[in-house]
Amino acid sequence: MYVPRTIESFVSAATKQFPVLLVTGARQVGKTTLLKHISQADRTYVTLDDPLVLTLAKEDPALFLQRFLPPLLIDEIQYALELLPHIKMEVDKNRKHGLFWLTGSQHFHLMKGVSESLAGRVGVIQLLGLSRRELAGQSRESHPFLPKSLQVRRRIKAGDNLSLKDLYRLIWRGAFPGIALNEEMDRDFFYGSYVQTYLQRDIRDLARVGDEMAFLRFLRAAAARTGQMLKLAELSRDAGIAPNTAKSWLSILEASGIAYLLQPYHTNVTKRLVKAPKLYLLDTGLCAYLTEWSGPETLEAGAMSGPILETWVMGELLKSYWHNGRHAPFYFYRDKDQKEIDLLILQDGTAYPLEIKKSASPEKKDVRHFQVLEKLKMPIGPGGIICLTEQHLPLTPPVQSIPVAAL
């Protein structure tokens, strides 16, 4: 079953502007399904998962492009970066838009090759798993989130109620289409297979990790720290690896679309701000599997209940930007006095502060740190607490409670 994606309209628009379109993201987020669904009948599809096709692409890329003529969709382009210079030559010769659609699941090496070969010729889109709006059949109603009262009210009106039980089941199962759209799919079997494929393919290609079990320990340790400040020394200690190895492997999690690092807001106005990022896994189902929560009820009642809710909210907010083809201008604030704001959205020179709380009764004290933003000497927009409340109500004149159902 295909679920319409928010990003479809942006893909169509980008195809009319660029000769090459690249869709990146973790395995199984629906990159190929999306492009095959919206492609025209004249666009040829070819996958580099096919060993014979891959051999041709690597050994004779010129012949490959003679055999498979544009408009062309090439799946898993990271396996044959040798094609990129020849795609560039084809683009420069034809000078048409929409010649090539590419998908790839290894952002780091892939983007290095793309930036060297296709600079100025390629539009890049990052795809995540299904958003809650997409699952609810409201893909066209998903817009970049800002905590403005009118936008929040529209979101609540367009959405539906989300009970605590339903929310944590959504979090526990995750957003990969293969499991999110199939209630009969065994969750442990799905994620067990996913992790094994990820270890055997992406990790082998990206880092040539010799000890897969050590990397799995690292993956579990990273999942246990979702929603927390990144402390490499602790992460490496728990995984039993060197700090430099932990740093390298963390870049692999980012490169393969598994993790996201939220950077701290930093300015020369104050030197008392921390500089370490916060770590989030981009799929809460994978995160819950790696940290061995057996069901949504135990997850909701357990020690990770708050951090994994924050992780889910962060993922939904990222999808609202990335799936509209927008950069997500996200930061967090924390100073040496331990005053912290979960998220700052910076747009047009204005900062919109957000807190994320597992609470149905938010209070004014929950946003007491918002006042520290005054020292940044920049315009401060309306803020909010995204929480489990059922009502959208003001807490202070510029701050409101925002139900998770508004996401």
Residue pairs with C-beta under 8 A, 6 or more apart in sequence:
1 181
2 33
2 37
3 130
3 134
3 135
3 137
3 139
3 177
3 181
4 134
4 137
4 139
4 140
5 30
5 34
5 127
5 130
5 134
5 139
5 323
6 131
6 133
6 134
6 139
6 140
6 142
6 319
6 323
6 324
7 34
7 125
7 127
7 322
7 323
7 324
7 325
8 34
8 38
8 139
9 140
10 125
10 323
10 324
10 325
11 21
11 23
11 34
11 35
11 38
11 125
12 38
13 325
14 21
14 123
14 125
14 325
15 21
15 97
15 98
15 101
16 97
16 98
17 97
17 123
18 97
18 98
18 121
18 122
18 123
19 91
19 94
19 95
19 96
19 97
19 98
19 99
19 100
19 121
19 122
20 87
20 91
20 99
20 100
20 101
20 102
20 118
20 121
20 122
20 123
21 98
21 100
21 101
21 102
21 122
21 123
21 125
22 77
22 102
22 103
22 104
22 110
22 114
22 122
22 123
22 124
22 125
23 31
23 34
23 35
23 101
23 102
23 103
23 104
23 125
23 126
23 127
24 31
24 103
24 104
24 105
24 107
24 110
24 111
24 124
24 125
24 126
24 127
24 257
25 31
25 105
25 126
25 127
25 128
25 257
26 105
26 128
26 129
26 256
26 257
26 258
26 282
26 283
27 105
27 194
27 197
27 198
27 201
27 202
27 256
27 257
28 176
28 177
28 178
28 194
29 127
29 128
29 129
29 176
29 177
29 257
30 127
30 129
30 130
30 177
31 103
31 105
31 127
32 47
32 75
32 103
33 177
34 127
35 73
35 101
35 103
36 45
36 73
39 45
39 71
39 73
39 101
40 71
42 71
43 71
43 72
43 73
43 101
44 68
44 69
44 70
44 71
44 72
44 73
45 73
45 75
46 53
46 68
46 72
46 73
46 74
46 75
47 53
47 74
47 75
47 76
48 54
48 57
48 74
48 75
48 76
48 77
48 79
48 80
49 75
49 76
49 79
53 64
54 79
54 80
56 63
56 64
56 67
57 64
57 79
57 80
57 82
57 83
58 79
58 80
58 82
61 80
61 82
61 83
61 85
61 86
62 86
64 83
64 86
65 83
65 86
65 87
65 90
68 74
70 90
70 94
70 99
70 100
71 98
71 99
71 100
71 101
72 99
72 100
72 101
73 100
73 101
73 102
73 103
74 83
74 100
74 101
74 102
74 103
75 103
76 103
76 104
76 105
77 83
77 84
77 102
77 103
77 104
77 110
78 104
78 105
78 106
78 109
78 110
78 205
79 205
81 109
81 110
81 113
84 113
84 114
84 116
84 117
84 118
85 117
87 100
87 117
87 118
88 117
88 118
88 121
90 99
90 100
91 99
91 100
91 118
91 121
104 110
105 202
105 256
105 257
106 202
106 205
106 206
106 255
106 256
107 126
107 254
107 255
107 256
107 257
108 206
108 251
108 252
108 254
108 255
109 205
109 206
109 255
111 124
114 122
114 124
125 322
125 325
126 257
126 322
127 322
127 323
128 175
128 257
128 282
128 283
128 315
128 318
128 319
128 322
128 323
129 174
129 175
129 176
129 177
129 180
129 282
129 283
129 315
129 319
130 175
130 176
130 177
130 180
130 181
131 139
131 142
131 175
131 316
131 319
131 320
131 323
132 162
132 170
132 316
132 407
133 139
133 141
133 142
133 159
133 407
134 142
134 323
135 170
135 175
135 180
135 181
136 159
136 160
138 158
138 159
141 155
141 158
142 319
142 320
142 323
142 324
143 151
143 320
143 324
144 320
144 321
144 324
144 326
145 151
145 316
145 317
145 320
145 321
145 345
145 407
146 345
146 347
146 352
146 381
147 345
147 352
147 354
147 381
147 382
147 383
147 384
147 400
147 402
148 381
148 382
149 382
149 392
149 400
152 384
152 392
152 400
152 402
152 406
153 392
155 406
155 407
156 392
156 403
156 405
156 406
159 405
159 406
160 405
161 390
161 405
162 170
162 403
162 404
162 405
164 300
164 388
165 296
165 297
165 300
167 309
167 312
167 388
167 404
168 296
168 297
168 299
168 300
168 305
169 296
170 312
171 284
171 285
171 288
171 296
171 299
171 308
171 309
171 312
172 187
172 284
172 285
172 288
172 293
172 295
172 296
172 299
173 179
173 180
173 187
173 285
173 296
174 180
174 191
174 283
174 284
174 285
174 286
174 288
174 289
175 283
175 284
175 285
175 315
176 190
176 194
176 283
176 285
176 286
178 185
178 190
179 185
179 187
179 190
179 191
179 285
187 285
187 289
188 289
191 285
191 286
191 289
191 290
192 289
194 286
195 216
195 219
195 286
195 289
195 290
198 256
198 258
199 209
199 212
199 215
199 216
200 212
202 252
202 256
203 209
203 212
203 215
203 252
203 256
206 252
206 255
206 256
207 248
207 249
207 252
209 215
209 249
214 239
214 240
214 241
215 249
217 238
217 239
217 240
217 241
218 235
218 239
218 241
218 246
218 249
219 253
219 258
219 290
220 290
220 291
221 235
221 238
221 239
222 235
222 250
222 253
222 259
222 279
222 281
223 281
223 286
223 287
223 290
223 291
224 238
224 290
224 291
224 304
225 231
225 234
225 235
225 279
226 279
226 280
226 281
226 287
226 304
226 307
226 308
226 311
227 278
227 279
227 280
227 306
227 307
227 308
227 310
227 311
227 314
228 278
228 279
228 307
229 274
229 276
229 277
229 278
229 279
229 334
230 250
230 261
230 276
230 277
230 278
230 279
231 276
232 243
232 246
232 247
232 250
233 243
235 246
235 250
236 242
236 243
236 245
236 246
239 246
241 249
250 259
250 261
250 279
253 259
254 260
254 261
257 282
258 281
258 282
258 283
258 286
259 279
259 280
259 281
259 282
260 279
260 280
260 281
260 282
260 314
260 318
261 277
261 278
261 279
261 280
262 277
262 278
262 279
262 280
262 314
262 330
262 331
262 332
262 343
263 277
263 331
263 332
264 273
264 274
264 275
264 276
264 277
264 278
264 331
264 332
264 333
264 334
265 273
265 331
265 332
265 333
265 344
265 346
265 351
265 376
266 273
266 275
267 273
267 376
269 375
269 376
269 377
270 335
270 375
270 376
272 335
272 336
272 337
273 333
273 334
273 335
273 336
274 334
274 335
274 336
278 332
280 310
280 311
280 314
280 315
281 287
281 290
281 311
282 315
282 318
283 315
284 308
284 311
284 312
284 315
287 308
287 311
288 299
288 304
288 308
291 304
293 299
293 302
293 304
299 305
299 308
305 358
306 357
306 358
309 356
309 358
309 404
310 342
310 356
313 356
313 386
313 404
313 407
314 330
314 343
314 356
316 407
317 328
317 330
317 343
317 345
317 407
318 328
318 330
320 407
321 327
321 328
322 328
329 345
329 346
329 347
330 343
330 344
330 345
331 343
331 344
331 346
332 340
332 341
332 342
332 343
332 344
333 339
333 340
333 341
333 344
333 353
333 369
333 372
333 373
334 340
334 341
335 372
339 369
339 372
340 369
341 353
341 354
341 355
341 369
341 370
341 372
341 373
342 354
342 355
342 356
343 353
343 354
343 355
343 356
344 351
344 352
344 353
344 354
344 373
345 351
345 352
345 354
346 352
347 381
349 378
349 379
350 378
350 379
350 380
350 381
351 373
351 376
351 378
351 379
351 380
351 381
352 380
352 381
352 382
352 383
353 367
353 370
353 373
353 380
353 383
354 383
354 384
354 385
354 386
354 402
355 366
355 367
355 383
355 384
355 385
355 386
356 385
356 386
356 387
357 366
357 385
357 386
357 387
357 388
358 387
358 388
359 366
359 385
359 387
359 388
359 389
360 387
360 388
360 389
360 390
361 389
362 385
362 387
362 389
362 395
362 401
363 395
364 395
364 396
366 385
366 395
367 383
367 385
367 395
367 396
367 399
370 380
370 383
370 399
373 380
374 380
380 398
381 398
382 398
382 399
382 400
383 398
383 399
383 400
384 399
384 400
384 401
384 402
385 395
385 399
385 400
385 401
385 402
386 402
386 403
386 404
386 406
386 407
387 401
387 402
387 403
387 404
388 403
388 404
389 401
389 402
389 403
390 403
390 405
391 401
391 403
392 400
392 401
392 402
392 403
392 406
393 400
393 401
394 400
394 401
395 401
